[in-house]
Amino acid sequence: MATITYHRLNGDSTSLTVEDGTSIMRAAVSNGVDGIVGECGGQAMCATCHVYVREPFLESLPEIGDEEEEMLDCTADERDDERSRLGCQLKAGAAFDSIEVDVPGSQV
């Protein structure tokens, strides 16, 4: 089990405990977390699960793949070269046991 905490611009946050293998995007969509859309269902083809990973958690994440890199250039809110990731590409257990992300103001 892993913990994902989503922080929104208005100061609200939501923490979820999820099974290993669950992506940041899937956990958000399945639990009604505002601000994560996931239009493509996790195929790294839409960038509507864009998140900003908080600093302490960046080092443990896998490198950005080519498809994710390309989609991050299409985000609705500004890309942060250090912190921007697609939530569909980060899975509990494989990439993290605990993570905190900031949800952008817009996904589309």
Residue pairs with C-beta under 8 A, 6 or more apart in sequence:
1 17
1 18
1 19
1 20
1 92
2 17
2 18
2 19
2 20
2 22
2 92
2 93
2 96
2 97
2 98
2 99
3 15
3 16
3 17
3 18
3 97
3 98
3 99
4 15
4 16
4 18
4 24
4 27
4 28
4 92
4 98
4 99
4 100
4 101
5 13
5 14
5 15
5 16
5 99
5 100
5 101
6 13
6 14
6 15
6 16
6 28
6 33
6 35
6 36
6 51
6 101
6 103
7 13
7 54
7 100
7 101
7 102
7 103
8 34
8 35
8 102
8 103
9 102
9 103
9 105
14 31
14 33
16 27
16 28
16 31
16 33
18 27
18 92
19 92
20 91
20 92
20 93
20 94
21 91
21 92
21 93
21 94
22 91
22 92
23 42
23 49
23 87
23 88
23 89
23 90
23 91
23 92
24 36
24 49
24 51
24 87
24 88
24 90
24 91
24 99
24 101
25 36
25 38
25 42
25 49
25 86
25 87
25 88
26 38
26 42
26 88
27 33
27 92
28 35
28 36
28 38
28 49
28 87
29 36
29 37
29 38
33 103
34 103
35 103
35 104
35 105
35 107
36 48
36 49
36 51
36 87
36 103
36 107
37 46
37 48
37 49
37 107
37 108
38 46
38 48
38 49
38 87
38 88
39 46
39 48
39 108
40 46
40 48
40 88
42 49
42 88
43 88
44 65
44 67
44 68
44 71
44 86
44 88
44 89
45 67
45 71
46 71
47 71
47 72
47 74
47 75
47 76
47 86
47 107
48 76
48 107
48 108
49 86
49 87
49 88
49 107
50 72
50 75
50 76
50 77
50 79
50 84
50 85
50 86
50 87
50 104
50 107
51 84
51 85
51 86
51 87
51 101
51 102
51 103
51 104
52 80
52 83
52 84
52 85
52 101
52 102
52 103
52 104
53 61
53 83
53 84
53 85
53 90
53 99
53 100
53 101
54 83
54 99
54 100
54 101
54 102
55 83
56 100
57 96
57 98
57 99
57 100
58 82
58 83
60 95
60 96
61 85
61 90
61 95
61 96
62 90
62 94
62 95
64 72
64 85
64 89
65 89
68 85
68 86
68 89
71 86
72 79
72 84
72 85
72 86
73 79
75 84
75 104
75 107
76 104
76 106
76 107
76 108
77 104
77 105
77 106
77 107
83 102
85 101
87 101
90 96
90 99
